[in-house]
Structure formats: structure tokens, C-alpha cells
Amino acid sequence: MSIFPDRNQAVFRIILLLLWALFSLPTQAQDKQTIVVFGDSLSAGYRMEQEQGWVHLLAQRLDEVSPDYKVVNASVSGETTTGGLSRLPATLEASKPDIVILELGGNDGLRGLPVANIKQNLIRMVELSQAAGARVILAGIQIPPNYGARYTAPFTSQFAEIAQDMSLPLIPFLIDGIAQQRELMQDDGIHPKAEAQSMVLDNVWPVLAEVLELGSSRS
């Protein structure tokens, strides 16, 4: 009996296995959910190494919890909501995120820009993200009280109002518990130090974990 038919079958099986490996690996990579952090210097890791910032720490924690997620940091120091709105479409097209953590508005507030304009820009960014198929988590920001209650009160409340009106998960104040401790803040009094970045992540994690249905556990 000739051995060539069996040999041909073996070669055919090997080819099938190679083809399966070739096409299955990209599919597995595509199955990862993409989380885009779209923010300003509070998320860009201002005056610190990228590996020290809370967004990088988030990626590390997600790697520990589940292999199903990847994190893209699309944050730019000094970004305003107007600037964010202009560059968001390209970011959505490039990253195709499943989740967008929207963290903007602080620089607008520090410049005393009209709250109505800030709110309109934030709403439009939420709408663009949702139209691209992403779920949005909104991060609230507060500015120093020396701007006066007439400005700071509506500035702070706009984030909760947007979240309520658009049914969004809300991180009430991104740097809550940090801004109140001067020793955890950089000299400018605006940006947390590197050693406080894990605390920023702790403010983000419960909200994100609930959206991802991971529970609030870190393990």
C-alpha cells in the first residue's frame, strides 16, 4: 500500500492548523475591549514618567484582573473642551474604543471660560463617542475656590447634570481626597504628585469596574 495518500493528508492537516492559527490570533486580539482615556494633564501624567501616571496603573491593574482589555491614553496636557472636541473624531476613528473615560473641563475652568460653553462641548463629545459605539464614563473636575462660588458652583455641578441627563456613569471628582492634601499635590496646587496616582486610580476604579462588570475587587 502506498504511503503517499497518508503523507498528503498529514500535510493537509498541517496547512489547516497553520491557517487556523493565522486567522484566530487576529480575532483574539480584536476581541479585546479598548478603553480610551481622553483627558488633559491630570491624565497625561504631568511632570512624571508615563509609567507613574494613573492611566498606566489602570492598564496594569486590568492586566492583573482580565486579559480582555487594553488602555489607550489619548490625553493631552493643557487641553480644553474645545480642543478635545476638535481632535476627538480622529481619536475615535483610530482607536475604535468600547469605552471612553472623558476627563476634560479643568483647563476651561482655570481660564474662567463660560460654563455653558464647556457643558455644550462635553455633551457633544459624549454624543460623538456614543455614535461611534463607545460607552462613556464622565470624570468630574473641581477648580480652586478662589474663582468664587458664583462660578465654581455651576462649574462643578455641570458634570453631575450631564451624567444624570445622559445616563452616564460618573466619577464625581477625579482627584478627590488628593486635592485636599497639599503634601500630595505638586507645587502648582493643581496636579497630584506621582505618589498620589494610585489614589487617582482608586477614584476611577469602582466606576469603571462596575461598567465592566468586574466588581470593585482589585484581585
C-alpha positions as CSV (number, residue, x, y, z in Angstrom):
1,M,0.0,0.0,0.0
2,S,1.3,3.5,-0.9
3,I,2.2,5.8,1.9
4,F,1.7,9.0,-0.2
5,P,-2.0,9.4,0.5
6,D,-1.4,9.4,4.2
7,R,1.5,11.8,3.8
8,N,-0.7,14.1,1.7
9,Q,-3.3,14.0,4.5
10,A,-0.7,14.9,7.1
11,V,0.5,17.9,5.1
12,F,-3.1,19.0,4.5
13,R,-3.8,18.8,8.3
14,I,-0.7,20.9,9.0
15,I,-1.8,23.5,6.5
16,L,-5.3,23.6,8.1
17,L,-3.7,24.1,11.5
18,L,-1.5,26.9,10.2
19,L,-4.4,28.6,8.6
20,W,-6.5,28.3,11.8
21,A,-3.6,29.9,13.8
22,L,-3.2,32.7,11.3
23,F,-6.8,33.7,11.4
24,S,-7.6,33.0,15.0
25,L,-4.9,35.1,16.5
26,P,-6.0,38.4,15.0
27,T,-9.6,37.6,16.0
28,Q,-8.5,37.1,19.6
29,A,-6.7,40.4,19.5
30,Q,-9.7,42.2,18.1
31,D,-11.8,40.7,20.9
32,K,-10.0,42.9,23.4
33,Q,-12.1,45.9,24.5
34,T,-10.4,49.2,24.1
35,I,-10.6,51.8,26.8
36,V,-9.6,55.3,25.8
37,V,-8.8,57.9,28.4
38,F,-9.5,61.2,26.8
39,G,-8.3,63.9,29.1
40,D,-5.8,66.7,30.0
41,S,-2.7,66.9,32.1
42,L,-4.4,65.2,35.1
43,S,-4.5,62.0,32.9
44,A,-1.4,62.7,30.7
45,G,0.9,62.3,33.7
46,Y,2.1,65.9,34.1
47,R,5.7,66.2,35.2
48,M,6.2,62.5,35.8
49,E,7.2,59.4,33.9
50,Q,4.4,57.8,31.9
51,E,4.7,54.6,33.9
52,Q,3.9,56.6,37.1
53,G,0.6,58.0,35.9
54,W,-2.8,56.7,36.9
55,V,-3.7,55.6,33.3
56,H,-0.7,53.4,33.1
57,L,-1.5,52.0,36.6
58,L,-5.0,51.3,35.3
59,A,-3.6,49.3,32.4
60,Q,-1.5,47.3,34.8
61,R,-4.5,46.6,37.1
62,L,-6.7,45.5,34.2
63,D,-3.9,43.1,33.1
64,E,-4.0,41.5,36.5
65,V,-7.8,41.3,36.6
66,S,-8.6,40.3,33.0
67,P,-6.8,39.9,29.6
68,D,-9.8,41.3,27.8
69,Y,-9.0,45.0,27.9
70,K,-6.4,47.4,26.6
71,V,-6.0,51.0,27.6
72,V,-5.2,53.9,25.2
73,N,-4.1,57.2,26.8
74,A,-5.3,60.0,24.4
75,S,-4.8,62.7,27.0
76,V,-3.0,66.0,26.2
77,S,-1.7,68.4,28.8
78,G,-3.3,71.8,28.6
79,E,-6.3,70.5,26.6
80,T,-9.6,72.4,26.8
81,T,-13.0,71.1,25.8
82,T,-12.8,73.0,22.6
83,G,-9.5,71.4,21.7
84,G,-10.8,68.0,22.8
85,L,-13.9,68.3,20.7
86,S,-11.8,69.1,17.6
87,R,-9.5,66.1,17.9
88,L,-12.0,63.6,19.3
89,P,-13.3,62.3,15.9
90,A,-9.7,61.3,14.8
91,T,-9.2,59.6,18.1
92,L,-12.4,57.6,17.8
93,E,-11.6,56.6,14.2
94,A,-8.0,55.5,15.1
95,S,-8.8,53.7,18.4
96,K,-12.4,52.5,17.9
97,P,-13.0,52.4,21.6
98,D,-15.5,50.4,23.5
99,I,-15.3,52.8,26.5
100,V,-14.3,56.4,26.7
101,I,-13.3,58.0,30.0
102,L,-13.9,61.6,29.3
103,E,-11.8,63.9,31.6
104,L,-11.9,67.4,30.4
105,G,-13.0,70.8,31.5
106,G,-10.4,71.7,34.1
107,N,-8.4,74.0,31.9
108,D,-11.5,75.7,30.7
109,G,-12.4,76.4,34.3
110,L,-9.0,77.7,35.2
111,R,-9.3,80.1,32.3
112,G,-12.8,81.2,33.5
113,L,-14.5,80.2,30.3
114,P,-18.3,80.2,30.2
115,V,-19.7,77.1,31.9
116,A,-22.5,76.9,29.2
117,N,-19.8,76.5,26.5
118,I,-17.9,73.9,28.5
119,K,-21.1,71.9,29.1
120,Q,-22.1,72.1,25.4
121,N,-18.6,70.8,24.4
122,L,-18.7,68.0,26.9
123,I,-22.2,66.9,25.7
124,R,-21.1,67.0,22.1
125,M,-18.1,64.8,22.9
126,V,-20.3,62.3,24.7
127,E,-22.6,62.2,21.7
128,L,-19.8,61.7,19.3
129,S,-18.4,58.9,21.4
130,Q,-21.7,57.1,21.7
131,A,-22.3,57.5,18.0
132,A,-19.0,55.7,17.5
133,G,-20.3,52.8,19.6
134,A,-18.5,53.6,22.8
135,R,-19.9,53.8,26.3
136,V,-18.8,57.0,28.1
137,I,-17.7,57.5,31.7
138,L,-17.6,61.1,32.7
139,A,-15.0,62.3,35.2
140,G,-15.9,65.3,37.3
141,I,-13.5,68.1,38.0
142,Q,-13.4,70.9,40.5
143,I,-11.4,74.2,40.4
144,P,-10.0,76.2,43.3
145,P,-12.5,78.2,45.4
146,N,-10.7,81.5,44.8
147,Y,-12.7,81.6,41.5
148,G,-15.7,82.4,43.6
149,A,-18.9,80.4,44.3
150,R,-20.8,82.1,41.5
151,Y,-18.5,80.4,39.0
152,T,-17.3,77.3,40.8
153,A,-20.7,76.0,41.9
154,P,-22.2,75.8,38.3
155,F,-18.8,74.6,37.0
156,T,-18.7,71.7,39.5
157,S,-22.4,70.8,39.1
158,Q,-22.3,70.6,35.3
159,F,-20.7,67.2,35.4
160,A,-23.4,65.6,37.6
161,E,-26.0,67.3,35.5
162,I,-24.6,65.9,32.2
163,A,-24.3,62.4,33.8
164,Q,-27.9,62.5,35.0
165,D,-29.3,63.8,31.8
166,M,-27.4,61.4,29.6
167,S,-27.5,58.4,32.0
168,L,-23.7,58.2,32.2
169,P,-21.5,56.7,34.9
170,L,-19.9,59.5,36.9
171,I,-16.6,59.8,38.7
172,P,-17.7,62.6,41.0
173,F,-14.2,64.2,41.4
174,L,-11.2,62.7,39.8
175,I,-8.7,63.8,42.4
176,D,-11.0,63.6,45.4
177,G,-9.1,63.0,48.7
178,I,-5.9,64.2,47.0
179,A,-6.5,67.9,46.2
180,Q,-7.5,68.4,49.9
181,Q,-4.0,67.3,51.0
182,R,-1.3,69.8,50.0
183,E,1.5,67.3,50.5
184,L,0.1,65.1,47.7
185,M,-0.1,67.9,45.2
186,Q,2.7,69.4,43.1
187,D,3.9,72.9,43.7
188,D,1.2,74.4,41.3
189,G,-1.5,73.1,43.6
190,I,-3.3,71.6,40.6
191,H,-1.6,68.4,39.7
192,P,-1.2,65.4,42.0
193,K,2.3,64.0,42.6
194,A,3.4,60.7,41.3
195,E,2.9,59.1,44.7
196,A,-0.7,60.1,44.6
197,Q,-1.5,58.5,41.2
198,S,-2.7,55.2,42.8
199,M,-5.2,57.3,44.7
200,V,-6.5,58.8,41.5
201,L,-6.9,55.2,40.1
202,D,-8.8,54.3,43.3
203,N,-11.3,57.0,42.4
204,V,-11.7,55.7,38.9
205,W,-11.7,52.0,39.5
206,P,-15.1,51.4,41.3
207,V,-16.9,53.2,38.5
208,L,-15.0,51.5,35.7
209,A,-15.2,48.1,37.3
210,E,-19.0,48.4,37.6
211,V,-19.3,49.3,33.9
212,L,-17.0,46.3,33.0
213,E,-18.9,44.1,35.5
214,L,-15.7,43.2,37.2
215,G,-16.8,44.1,40.7
216,S,-14.8,46.6,42.8
217,S,-12.2,44.0,43.8
218,R,-8.7,44.6,42.7
219,S,-7.9,40.9,42.6
